[in-house]
Amino acid sequence: MDTNTENRVEALEVRLAFQDELLDALNATVARQQKEIDLLQQQIRLLYQQFRSAQPDDGPATSLRDEIPPHY
């Protein structure tokens, strides 16, 4: 191989090494974010369950707009 070809191959090898490092870093970031998403979804489910258990089960749900103010 001539010097020009060797330099080009070496440059490609260096770029590949940097890309491999970047890909590993991106994979770690995606894995960390997925764990955070899973935790947030679990927290939302727990909050929803707490909300549902705090709601009275005596008839249809009413909003504050449907209630007559006490001065009537």
N, CA, C and O atoms as CSV, one atom per row, in Angstrom:
chain,resi,resn,atom,element,x,y,z
A,1,MET,N,N,0.838,-1.179,0.000
A,1,MET,CA,C,0.000,0.000,0.000
A,1,MET,C,C,0.883,1.242,0.000
A,1,MET,O,O,1.937,1.279,0.634
A,2,ASP,N,N,0.432,2.236,-0.714
A,2,ASP,CA,C,1.196,3.480,-0.725
A,2,ASP,C,C,0.840,4.312,0.509
A,2,ASP,O,O,-0.097,3.979,1.234
A,3,THR,N,N,1.567,5.363,0.738
A,3,THR,CA,C,1.415,6.191,1.934
A,3,THR,C,C,0.042,6.852,1.995
A,3,THR,O,O,-0.557,6.940,3.067
A,4,ASN,N,N,-0.457,7.314,0.856
A,4,ASN,CA,C,-1.760,7.970,0.818
A,4,ASN,C,C,-2.866,7.004,1.254
A,4,ASN,O,O,-3.751,7.376,2.025
A,5,THR,N,N,-2.815,5.789,0.768
A,5,THR,CA,C,-3.821,4.789,1.123
A,5,THR,C,C,-3.714,4.441,2.601
A,5,THR,O,O,-4.727,4.304,3.288
A,6,GLU,N,N,-2.489,4.299,3.087
A,6,GLU,CA,C,-2.284,3.989,4.508
A,6,GLU,C,C,-2.836,5.114,5.384
A,6,GLU,O,O,-3.463,4.846,6.409
A,7,ASN,N,N,-2.613,6.352,4.997
A,7,ASN,CA,C,-3.131,7.494,5.762
A,7,ASN,C,C,-4.658,7.508,5.765
A,7,ASN,O,O,-5.281,7.805,6.784
A,8,ARG,N,N,-5.243,7.192,4.639
A,8,ARG,CA,C,-6.702,7.171,4.560
A,8,ARG,C,C,-7.282,6.047,5.407
A,8,ARG,O,O,-8.294,6.235,6.082
A,9,VAL,N,N,-6.644,4.879,5.376
A,9,VAL,CA,C,-7.113,3.751,6.188
A,9,VAL,C,C,-6.974,4.095,7.666
A,9,VAL,O,O,-7.874,3.820,8.459
A,10,GLU,N,N,-5.859,4.689,8.031
A,10,GLU,CA,C,-5.645,5.081,9.429
A,10,GLU,C,C,-6.685,6.107,9.871
A,10,GLU,O,O,-7.217,6.017,10.978
A,11,ALA,N,N,-6.976,7.082,9.009
A,11,ALA,CA,C,-7.991,8.090,9.340
A,11,ALA,C,C,-9.357,7.436,9.512
A,11,ALA,O,O,-10.116,7.809,10.407
A,12,LEU,N,N,-9.670,6.476,8.670
A,12,LEU,CA,C,-10.947,5.766,8.800
A,12,LEU,C,C,-11.002,4.954,10.087
A,12,LEU,O,O,-12.046,4.891,10.735
A,13,GLU,N,N,-9.902,4.340,10.459
A,13,GLU,CA,C,-9.851,3.570,11.700
A,13,GLU,C,C,-10.043,4.475,12.909
A,13,GLU,O,O,-10.712,4.099,13.871
A,14,VAL,N,N,-9.462,5.659,12.863
A,14,VAL,CA,C,-9.620,6.613,13.966
A,14,VAL,C,C,-11.082,7.057,14.054
A,14,VAL,O,O,-11.659,7.104,15.141
A,15,ARG,N,N,-11.668,7.380,12.912
A,15,ARG,CA,C,-13.081,7.790,12.900
A,15,ARG,C,C,-13.972,6.673,13.419
A,15,ARG,O,O,-14.917,6.927,14.166
A,16,LEU,N,N,-13.681,5.449,13.030
A,16,LEU,CA,C,-14.469,4.308,13.491
A,16,LEU,C,C,-14.366,4.150,15.003
A,16,LEU,O,O,-15.358,3.865,15.675
A,17,ALA,N,N,-13.162,4.335,15.531
A,17,ALA,CA,C,-12.981,4.219,16.979
A,17,ALA,C,C,-13.807,5.280,17.710
A,17,ALA,O,O,-14.456,4.976,18.710
A,18,PHE,N,N,-13.787,6.529,17.214
A,18,PHE,CA,C,-14.585,7.578,17.826
A,18,PHE,C,C,-16.083,7.286,17.704
A,18,PHE,O,O,-16.846,7.544,18.635
A,19,GLN,N,N,-16.490,6.761,16.585
A,19,GLN,CA,C,-17.905,6.429,16.400
A,19,GLN,C,C,-18.331,5.300,17.337
A,19,GLN,O,O,-19.445,5.309,17.862
A,20,ASP,N,N,-17.438,4.328,17.544
A,20,ASP,CA,C,-17.745,3.245,18.485
A,20,ASP,C,C,-17.927,3.801,19.898
A,20,ASP,O,O,-18.848,3.398,20.609
A,21,GLU,N,N,-17.055,4.725,20.304
A,21,GLU,CA,C,-17.179,5.334,21.633
A,21,GLU,C,C,-18.483,6.122,21.745
A,21,GLU,O,O,-19.172,6.050,22.763
A,22,LEU,N,N,-18.813,6.866,20.707
A,22,LEU,CA,C,-20.043,7.647,20.709
A,22,LEU,C,C,-21.267,6.742,20.769
A,22,LEU,O,O,-22.226,7.031,21.484
A,23,LEU,N,N,-21.231,5.663,20.026
A,23,LEU,CA,C,-22.354,4.725,20.032
A,23,LEU,C,C,-22.532,4.101,21.411
A,23,LEU,O,O,-23.661,3.947,21.878
A,24,ASP,N,N,-21.435,3.744,22.064
A,24,ASP,CA,C,-21.522,3.196,23.418
A,24,ASP,C,C,-22.112,4.228,24.383
A,24,ASP,O,O,-22.938,3.889,25.231
A,25,ALA,N,N,-21.684,5.488,24.250
A,25,ALA,CA,C,-22.215,6.539,25.115
A,25,ALA,C,C,-23.702,6.756,24.859
A,25,ALA,O,O,-24.472,6.936,25.802
A,26,LEU,N,N,-24.109,6.741,23.601
A,26,LEU,CA,C,-25.524,6.913,23.269
A,26,LEU,C,C,-26.360,5.744,23.778
A,26,LEU,O,O,-27.471,5.944,24.268
A,27,ASN,N,N,-25.842,4.545,23.667
A,27,ASN,CA,C,-26.559,3.374,24.183
A,27,ASN,C,C,-26.740,3.474,25.689
A,27,ASN,O,O,-27.807,3.148,26.210
A,28,ALA,N,N,-25.703,3.922,26.393
A,28,ALA,CA,C,-25.804,4.088,27.842
A,28,ALA,C,C,-26.843,5.156,28.188
A,28,ALA,O,O,-27.601,5.003,29.146
A,29,THR,N,N,-26.874,6.226,27.415
A,29,THR,CA,C,-27.854,7.287,27.644
A,29,THR,C,C,-29.269,6.777,27.421
A,29,THR,O,O,-30.161,7.048,28.225
A,30,VAL,N,N,-29.480,6.048,26.349
A,30,VAL,CA,C,-30.809,5.502,26.058
A,30,VAL,C,C,-31.228,4.526,27.160
A,30,VAL,O,O,-32.385,4.537,27.582
A,31,ALA,N,N,-30.316,3.694,27.623
A,31,ALA,CA,C,-30.638,2.738,28.682
A,31,ALA,C,C,-31.004,3.473,29.975
A,31,ALA,O,O,-31.954,3.087,30.656
A,32,ARG,N,N,-30.258,4.528,30.315
A,32,ARG,CA,C,-30.549,5.312,31.514
A,32,ARG,C,C,-31.914,5.994,31.388
A,32,ARG,O,O,-32.702,5.995,32.334
A,33,GLN,N,N,-32.184,6.566,30.228
A,33,GLN,CA,C,-33.467,7.233,30.023
A,33,GLN,C,C,-34.625,6.244,30.081
A,33,GLN,O,O,-35.699,6.581,30.579
A,34,GLN,N,N,-34.423,5.036,29.582
A,34,GLN,CA,C,-35.489,4.034,29.656
A,34,GLN,C,C,-35.780,3.659,31.099
A,34,GLN,O,O,-36.938,3.470,31.472
A,35,LYS,N,N,-34.735,3.550,31.913
A,35,LYS,CA,C,-34.953,3.271,33.339
A,35,LYS,C,C,-35.731,4.404,33.992
A,35,LYS,O,O,-36.622,4.159,34.805
A,36,GLU,N,N,-35.399,5.648,33.640
A,36,GLU,CA,C,-36.113,6.798,34.187
A,36,GLU,C,C,-37.571,6.792,33.738
A,36,GLU,O,O,-38.465,7.079,34.534
A,37,ILE,N,N,-37.816,6.470,32.477
A,37,ILE,CA,C,-39.186,6.393,31.957
A,37,ILE,C,C,-39.958,5.314,32.693
A,37,ILE,O,O,-41.105,5.532,33.084
A,38,ASP,N,N,-39.349,4.160,32.885
A,38,ASP,CA,C,-40.013,3.070,33.598
A,38,ASP,C,C,-40.367,3.491,35.020
A,38,ASP,O,O,-41.462,3.196,35.500
A,39,LEU,N,N,-39.446,4.180,35.700
A,39,LEU,CA,C,-39.697,4.641,37.055
A,39,LEU,C,C,-40.827,5.667,37.075
A,39,LEU,O,O,-41.702,5.608,37.939
A,40,LEU,N,N,-40.814,6.595,36.143
A,40,LEU,CA,C,-41.872,7.603,36.073
A,40,LEU,C,C,-43.232,6.971,35.795
A,40,LEU,O,O,-44.238,7.384,36.372
A,41,GLN,N,N,-43.270,5.974,34.916
A,41,GLN,CA,C,-44.534,5.290,34.633
A,41,GLN,C,C,-45.039,4.563,35.875
A,41,GLN,O,O,-46.239,4.556,36.152
A,42,GLN,N,N,-44.131,3.959,36.613
A,42,GLN,CA,C,-44.513,3.273,37.844
A,42,GLN,C,C,-45.072,4.277,38.859
A,42,GLN,O,O,-46.065,3.997,39.531
A,43,GLN,N,N,-44.434,5.438,38.967
A,43,GLN,CA,C,-44.914,6.464,39.887
A,43,GLN,C,C,-46.288,6.984,39.465
A,43,GLN,O,O,-47.147,7.220,40.314
A,44,ILE,N,N,-46.498,7.162,38.172
A,44,ILE,CA,C,-47.801,7.621,37.685
A,44,ILE,C,C,-48.878,6.594,38.003
A,44,ILE,O,O,-49.973,6.956,38.434
A,45,ARG,N,N,-48.574,5.305,37.793
A,45,ARG,CA,C,-49.544,4.262,38.126
A,45,ARG,C,C,-49.891,4.292,39.611
A,45,ARG,O,O,-51.057,4.164,39.982
A,46,LEU,N,N,-48.875,4.461,40.463
A,46,LEU,CA,C,-49.101,4.510,41.900
A,46,LEU,C,C,-49.953,5.723,42.272
A,46,LEU,O,O,-50.885,5.606,43.067
A,47,LEU,N,N,-49.638,6.879,41.702
A,47,LEU,CA,C,-50.435,8.072,41.974
A,47,LEU,C,C,-51.876,7.902,41.496
A,47,LEU,O,O,-52.815,8.325,42.171
A,48,TYR,N,N,-52.043,7.284,40.338
A,48,TYR,CA,C,-53.397,7.052,39.826
A,48,TYR,C,C,-54.173,6.124,40.762
A,48,TYR,O,O,-55.350,6.358,41.039
A,49,GLN,N,N,-53.518,5.082,41.243
A,49,GLN,CA,C,-54.177,4.166,42.172
A,49,GLN,C,C,-54.555,4.882,43.465
A,49,GLN,O,O,-55.639,4.667,44.006
A,50,GLN,N,N,-53.658,5.733,43.957
A,50,GLN,CA,C,-53.962,6.491,45.170
A,50,GLN,C,C,-55.129,7.447,44.926
A,50,GLN,O,O,-56.002,7.601,45.780
A,51,PHE,N,N,-55.138,8.076,43.775
A,51,PHE,CA,C,-56.223,8.987,43.428
A,51,PHE,C,C,-57.545,8.242,43.359
A,51,PHE,O,O,-58.551,8.695,43.905
A,52,ARG,N,N,-57.539,7.098,42.687
A,52,ARG,CA,C,-58.775,6.318,42.543
A,52,ARG,C,C,-59.262,5.817,43.894
A,52,ARG,O,O,-60.468,5.794,44.136
A,53,SER,N,N,-58.367,5.419,44.769
A,53,SER,CA,C,-58.792,4.906,46.073
A,53,SER,C,C,-59.289,6.035,46.973
A,53,SER,O,O,-60.046,5.777,47.909
A,54,ALA,N,N,-58.888,7.264,46.719
A,54,ALA,CA,C,-59.349,8.399,47.521
A,54,ALA,C,C,-60.705,8.908,47.056
A,54,ALA,O,O,-61.345,9.677,47.773
A,55,GLN,N,N,-61.158,8.502,45.883
A,55,GLN,CA,C,-62.440,8.949,45.345
A,55,GLN,C,C,-63.568,8.162,45.995
A,55,GLN,O,O,-63.471,6.944,46.144
A,56,PRO,N,N,-64.642,8.855,46.384
A,56,PRO,CA,C,-65.788,8.135,46.952
A,56,PRO,C,C,-66.473,7.294,45.884
A,56,PRO,O,O,-66.562,7.691,44.723
A,57,ASP,N,N,-66.946,6.142,46.290
A,57,ASP,CA,C,-67.613,5.229,45.356
A,57,ASP,C,C,-69.134,5.297,45.484
A,57,ASP,O,O,-69.821,4.354,45.093
A,58,ASP,N,N,-69.674,6.395,46.025
A,58,ASP,CA,C,-71.112,6.469,46.265
A,58,ASP,C,C,-71.817,7.210,45.131
A,58,ASP,O,O,-72.210,8.366,45.282
A,59,GLY,N,N,-71.967,6.557,44.037
A,59,GLY,CA,C,-72.720,7.132,42.932
A,59,GLY,C,C,-71.826,7.737,41.871
A,59,GLY,O,O,-70.601,7.621,41.910
A,60,PRO,N,N,-72.486,8.394,40.915
A,60,PRO,CA,C,-71.715,8.965,39.808
A,60,PRO,C,C,-70.847,10.123,40.286
A,60,PRO,O,O,-71.183,10.835,41.232
A,61,ALA,N,N,-69.754,10.280,39.620
A,61,ALA,CA,C,-68.835,11.360,39.962
A,61,ALA,C,C,-69.455,12.693,39.578
A,61,ALA,O,O,-70.034,12.843,38.502
A,62,THR,N,N,-69.321,13.645,40.469
A,62,THR,CA,C,-69.838,14.978,40.180
A,62,THR,C,C,-68.691,15.962,40.223
A,62,THR,O,O,-67.693,15.759,40.916
A,63,SER,N,N,-68.855,17.012,39.481
A,63,SER,CA,C,-67.836,18.047,39.511
A,63,SER,C,C,-68.294,19.159,40.441
A,63,SER,O,O,-69.461,19.206,40.829
A,64,LEU,N,N,-67.397,20.035,40.792
A,64,LEU,CA,C,-67.748,21.157,41.654
A,64,LEU,C,C,-68.757,22.074,40.978
A,64,LEU,O,O,-69.524,22.745,41.668
A,65,ARG,N,N,-68.781,22.121,39.682
A,65,ARG,CA,C,-69.755,22.951,38.949
A,65,ARG,C,C,-71.183,22.441,39.143
A,65,ARG,O,O,-72.133,23.222,39.088
A,66,ASP,N,N,-71.338,21.138,39.369
A,66,ASP,CA,C,-72.679,20.567,39.528
A,66,ASP,C,C,-73.243,20.799,40.905
A,66,ASP,O,O,-74.452,20.667,41.097
A,67,GLU,N,N,-72.418,21.138,41.870
A,67,GLU,CA,C,-72.892,21.334,43.231
A,67,GLU,C,C,-73.520,22.720,43.388
A,67,GLU,O,O,-73.044,23.697,42.809
A,68,ILE,N,N,-74.582,22.790,44.170
A,68,ILE,CA,C,-75.239,24.069,44.421
A,68,ILE,C,C,-74.461,24.768,45.541
A,68,ILE,O,O,-74.153,24.155,46.564
A,69,PRO,N,N,-74.151,26.035,45.345
A,69,PRO,CA,C,-73.433,26.755,46.403
A,69,PRO,C,C,-74.263,26.824,47.684
A,69,PRO,O,O,-75.491,26.804,47.612
A,70,PRO,N,N,-73.636,26.905,48.833
A,70,PRO,CA,C,-74.377,26.848,50.103
A,70,PRO,C,C,-75.329,28.023,50.325
A,70,PRO,O,O,-76.249,27.891,51.133
A,71,HIS,N,N,-75.163,29.136,49.668
A,71,HIS,CA,C,-76.032,30.281,49.901
A,71,HIS,C,C,-77.361,30.195,49.153
A,71,HIS,O,O,-78.170,31.117,49.259
A,72,TYR,N,N,-77.615,29.135,48.409
A,72,TYR,CA,C,-78.891,28.983,47.710
A,72,TYR,C,C,-79.883,28.262,48.552
A,72,TYR,O,O,-81.016,28.044,48.122
